[in-house]
Amino acid sequence: MTANAPAPGTPVVVGRDLTKRYGTGEAAVEALRGVSVEVAPGSFTAIMGPSGSGKSTLMHLLAGLDWPTEGKVAIAGTELGRLDDSQLTRLRRDQIGFVFQAFNLVPVLTAEENIRLPLTLSGRNDSAGRVELLLDAVNLRDRRTHRPAELSGGQQQRVAVARALASEPAVIFADEPTGNLDSTTSGEILGLLRRAVDEYGQAVVMVTHDAAAAAVADRVVFLADGRVVADEPHLDAEQILDRMKALA
Amino acid sequence: MTRLALRGLAARKLRSALTIIAVLLGVTMISGTFVLTDTIRSAFDDLFASSTRGADAVVSGRSQVKQDFVQATPLDQRTLDAIAKLPDVAKVAGQLNDTAAVIGKDGKVVKTGGAPTFAATFMPKPFQPVTISQGRVPRGAGEIALDVNTAQKQHFKVGDRVTVAAGGPKRPYALVGLATFGSQSSLGGATFVGFDLATAQALFDKRGKVDFAYVAGRPGRSQEQVAQAVRTVLPPTARVRTAKQEAASQAADIGKALGFITTGLLAFAFIAVLVGAFLIFNTFSITIAQRSRELALLRTIGATRRQVLTSVMLEALVIGLLGSVVGTLLGLLFARAINALFKALSIDLPSTHTVLASRTIIVCLLTGTLVTLAGALAPALRATRVAPVEALREASAPTGTRLGRIAPYLAGLLILGGGGLVVGGLLAKGGDTTTKLLGAAGGAVLLILGVALISPRFIRPIARLVAAPMERFTKLVGRLARENATRNPGRTAVTSAALMIGLALVLFVTIFANGLRASIEDVISRTFAGDLAVLHTDGFTPIPAGVAPVVARVPGVATVSALKGAQTRLNGKGGTQPAHEIDPATLPAVYRFDWKQGSSRTLSELGSDGMLVEERVATSEHLKVGDRVATAGPSGRTTLVVRGIYKDQGLLQGYAIGRAAFDHLARQPRVDSVLVKLDKGANLPAVQRRVAVALRQFPEARARSQKQIKDEQGKSVTQVLSLFYALLAMSVIISAFGIVNTLTLSIFERTRELGLLRAVGMTRRDVRRMVRYESVITAVFGALLGLVLGVFFAFVVIKALESEGLKFSLPIVQIVSFLAFATLIGVLAAILPASRASRLDVLRAISYE
């Protein structure tokens, strides 16, 4: 569980002065205007903000899915700007886990194969039996041979979380992971992410507009108009809703 | 709805383009076929119209059977004199036609690729079937003219000395003129040597005789009047036609031959169109499935089923029309390509300005458009059944259709019915051949459709088999490729079925050619007892009879036996049978009779009216030993008595007769071949070299050993085979586009999935490999189906031709290379889709609308 854990205190994700501009000249739109953010190992960070605040853009930049117009991103000490596509792919495979809102699984593979996917792609064999562990952790042992179409939305999302954990990444990015789920199932998924942080010391960055979801995090970063407007330690749902109202 | 359909096309440029290509390639073949044959026909029409220029009537010997190289009874000078005295006639002149070989600067006979080697004389004005475009008309024994084309190809100029073998040994002549025929500089690859009349009469042993007489009437006389007048003075062996009739009858002969080419090429075009139809069907099916949400949305906001149907069919109409128009125009280029292909196989066809007849345009536009509409109809009907509620669902899995439920039964019916027609059509005894062949061809189409319909059932197990090595090699990539290929069995199956058709036919012609080659070798080994055979360099044109005594004098040669040939008609029947003049004294040394009735004694007792009949002729003409047969040849008739029956699929097909009988039928001074037996213990290569030296004066004759003959025959089969391959290539290319199309559309469908795979760490290389493997699985699946069909077709056809000596054998090496070829097609077809899939923008792939 410690293979990729950096020295304590060293942030696993560093974003510095990130600006993202779409288009040029008069028509240019700035999605991000100089955002700096650091994520500590073993921390659970929620990024919140109203629609168009730039929260998704920020996540894409931090996860190396998109490139900043200005500024730098580093993951586990590696600066992304210097990497070509295959190096970036390898970094994603080994250091980053993803949980998306939907379309999280490969439909032709079973639940177990989906969890194993990052390991298979990097050619690692699972000698530690991590996949078995994760199947138990997400309580899907009896569903391992099922395909995504045969699983409920919550079960699918549990597979996705397990897959994100499989490669023991430096950080997991979750993009509205509860966006498509009811409140009970949402609770399950958030509990899993919380356990990943508490039990495995995993760093998690979650983009959400759901106050109840953000309340699970250790830290809430508020964005508005492409800027960080607040960066607070753990807040409860009431407090978060108040902040959001203030921003809107 | 119209605007929606057109916008839809514009928005999906790539897939529209790929679908258009599917229509276009088939139409190109149809258009090209018509353009090519129309162009050739127009060239010939032009030629024949000019060949009778200046004449009102043409007189020639009356012949029972038309045949190249064998003339009907020639006309006497006395006949010409009688015509000249007629009051209606202004002028008459004779022409002599024969064959002569031109020797190139390399000392070898100029190859004509099957076209004749003409020799003819010039006539005084106004008769100018041949005109001099440079230099002058040859005069006297030492001068000739050549056609412009041959002179150009061989780099001969007026004033050069050119060696020609005319009737007898070769000798040099002065080239004094270059000849053209109407507006043509050649007669379709034939060589032409022009002499003056007296020289030709001496060379070809026709002193005082001519083959044709051209007659010009006095001013004011119609062609009919002139012909009528001429008829009164003709002997019974001659006949007269008006110039118009003469040109028309020549054009009709060519028309028949061209019709054969047209039908053959159109058959291949039809296959290409059929393959294209599969592709169109598939593309529309996939796009409809992908657009089901869009269509459902249209339905929720009030579009009627009819409107949805119209919109899809309109899209098909635009694609069909675009593909047809472009295809028709590309046909002009395709015609040239085919002509070049024929030329590469030394089949030189004449052509002038390219002819694009309105019939070509109409047929092409109709075929292309209707086939596209037909292919799109089923998917369009499915589009109308998209329920409005599907607009609200996530990408919905296609639900089972009625066709899906009855498919296995329908497929079974098609396979049994089609297979039955093929077997029945080819193997049944009796009945009309054309009907049976058409039945078999229709059966083949039904069978193909049936196999295509049932094939989705086999895709999973076969994909497992094909993907096994891939999965061993790259576990996940191979696994995903297989899963993707089998995710939508119908889609993959139809894509494969397109390839299946082309590959089935490729394999069929391959196995058939193998059987043919083996049977030819077998026949030669069984019947040819000699060591050498002297033939024309082109293998079939007759050679001077003087060759035989020359070869006989070569040391080491024990026996020579010459064979002559002529086309004849038995008992006044329509079809012709080849007659062979044999020499009963020398033949046994070089030929083994496979007697059905008779023995070597029968041969020695053949007599002047005896005939030996080949088994198949005896069967088809109902002849038994002792029967009397009325026989007509190019220059006369006689009655023969059947003395024996033998079997031979090669050298002596038809029947064999003695010299006296043959002379009644055909005035043929040349021989088809001279078969040679060497002394016991003679050294074959040494004697062959000596024969070659002895034959230097007859450059068109060449001695070949048994093995060389077999090799040459095999080579000519291979040549025809490569022509078939080239024509089938179009179908294979279309089906490769089908794979490109299906993959492109499937990848579009799986954008999110691919984005996910890339996000969790699949490299671009692995994405490309995954798509490539899927493509290879599809292609190899098609090849395997094609293999089964191709072997079945070949087996049945060869069984049907077993009596011709064909034998069926499974060509393992060719099958392996055939599967390797399918793999290659898969790899090539994947290039574009794989690169698109790997260049996919991960961010866009995983973000939500």
Interface residues (C-beta under 8 A of the other chain):
Chain A: S56 H60 L65 D66 D85 S86 T89 R90 R92 R93 D94 G97 F98 F100 Q101 A102 F103 N104 L105 V106 P107 V108 L109 L117 P118 T120 L121 S122 A149 R163 S167
Chain B: A397 K475 L476 R479 L480 E483 N484 R487 R752 E753 G755 L756 L757 R758 A759 V760 G761 M762 T763 R764 R765 D766 V842 L843 I846 S847 Y848
